[in-house]
């Protein structure tokens, strides 16, 4: 399966997503903010990133911009999960492979992860 990075400042969210995605056979690395995620991404070279929007230190949108500016990671799929009704402006939606509004069906996230990593079960 795939190596993933999950970024959220809520430990309940990261714990749940780790449980869910490891149950699907993925390896999951967790970060509390975008800055920490960028360091982990550089070290682990994941197949996909799942990020929250609003976090301290570096929010998800800033992380996505940073990754798109990086020659190494400009094609890395990013799934944005947010409780904000319109989390990003129309002209910035291209930064993300998918945008999910919280709460979302866990099966939908798993499906998006598998589609964007080529993972099959």
C-alpha positions as CSV (number, residue, x, y, z in Angstrom):
1,X,0.0,0.0,0.0
2,X,1.0,3.7,0.2
3,X,2.8,6.0,2.6
4,X,0.6,8.9,3.7
5,X,1.0,12.0,5.8
6,X,-2.0,13.2,7.8
7,X,-1.9,16.8,9.0
8,X,-4.3,18.1,11.7
9,X,-3.9,19.9,15.0
10,X,-6.7,17.8,16.5
11,X,-5.3,14.5,17.9
12,X,-8.7,12.8,17.8
13,X,-8.8,13.4,14.0
14,X,-5.2,12.2,13.5
15,X,-5.8,9.1,15.7
16,X,-9.0,8.2,13.8
17,X,-7.4,8.7,10.4
18,X,-4.4,6.7,11.4
19,X,-6.6,3.8,12.6
20,X,-8.8,4.0,9.5
21,X,-5.9,4.2,6.9
22,X,-3.6,1.7,8.6
23,X,-6.6,-0.6,8.6
24,X,-6.6,-0.3,4.8
25,X,-2.9,-1.2,4.7
26,X,-1.3,2.2,4.4
27,X,1.6,3.6,6.4
28,X,0.6,6.8,8.2
29,X,2.8,9.6,9.5
30,X,1.2,12.4,11.5
31,X,1.9,16.1,11.8
32,X,0.3,18.8,13.9
33,X,0.8,21.6,11.5
34,X,2.0,22.4,8.0
35,X,5.6,23.2,8.9
36,X,6.0,19.8,10.7
37,X,4.3,18.1,7.8
38,X,6.7,19.6,5.3
39,X,9.6,18.2,7.3
40,X,8.0,14.8,7.5
41,X,7.2,14.9,3.7
42,X,10.8,15.6,2.9
43,X,11.9,12.7,5.0
44,X,9.3,10.0,4.1
45,X,8.4,10.9,0.5
46,X,4.7,10.0,0.8
47,X,2.4,9.1,-2.0
48,X,-0.3,11.5,-0.7
49,X,-1.0,14.1,2.0
50,X,-4.3,14.7,3.8
51,X,-4.5,18.0,5.5
52,X,-6.8,20.2,7.6
53,X,-7.1,23.8,6.6
54,X,-6.9,25.8,9.8
55,X,-3.9,24.9,12.0
56,X,-1.4,26.9,14.0
57,X,2.1,27.6,12.8
58,X,1.3,26.8,9.1
59,X,-2.2,26.2,7.8
60,X,-3.1,23.6,5.1
61,X,-3.4,26.2,2.3
62,X,0.1,27.5,3.0
63,X,1.4,23.9,3.0
64,X,-0.2,23.2,-0.3
65,X,1.3,26.3,-1.9
66,X,4.8,25.4,-0.5
67,X,4.5,21.9,-1.9
68,X,3.3,23.1,-5.3
69,X,6.4,25.5,-5.4
70,X,8.7,22.6,-4.7
71,X,10.1,20.7,-7.7
72,X,10.2,17.5,-5.7
73,X,6.6,17.7,-4.5
74,X,4.7,19.8,-7.0
75,X,2.7,16.7,-8.2
76,X,2.1,15.2,-4.8
77,X,-1.7,14.6,-4.3
78,X,-3.2,16.6,-1.5
79,X,-6.6,16.0,0.0
80,X,-8.0,19.0,2.0
81,X,-10.4,18.2,4.8
82,X,-12.1,21.2,6.3
83,X,-15.2,22.2,8.2
84,X,-15.2,25.5,6.5
85,X,-18.0,25.7,3.9
86,X,-15.8,27.3,1.1
87,X,-12.3,26.5,2.4
88,X,-10.3,27.8,-0.6
89,X,-10.9,30.4,-3.3
90,X,-11.9,29.1,-6.8
91,X,-8.4,30.0,-8.2
92,X,-6.7,27.9,-5.5
93,X,-8.7,24.7,-5.8
94,X,-6.2,23.3,-8.3
95,X,-3.8,22.9,-5.4
96,X,-5.8,19.9,-4.2
97,X,-6.6,16.5,-5.7
98,X,-9.8,16.7,-3.7
99,X,-11.6,18.8,-1.1
100,X,-13.8,17.2,1.6
101,X,-16.1,19.0,3.9
102,X,-16.1,17.7,7.5
103,X,-17.9,15.6,8.5
104,X,-17.3,13.3,5.6
105,X,-17.9,9.6,5.1
106,X,-14.7,7.7,6.0
107,X,-15.3,5.4,3.0
108,X,-15.2,8.5,0.8
109,X,-11.8,9.4,2.1
110,X,-10.5,5.9,1.7
111,X,-11.8,5.8,-1.9
112,X,-10.0,9.1,-2.7
113,X,-6.8,7.9,-1.1
114,X,-6.9,4.7,-3.1
115,X,-7.7,6.6,-6.3
116,X,-4.9,9.1,-5.9
117,X,-2.3,6.5,-4.9
118,X,-3.2,3.7,-7.2
119,X,-3.7,1.5,-4.1
120,X,-6.1,-1.4,-4.4
121,X,-7.3,-3.8,-1.8
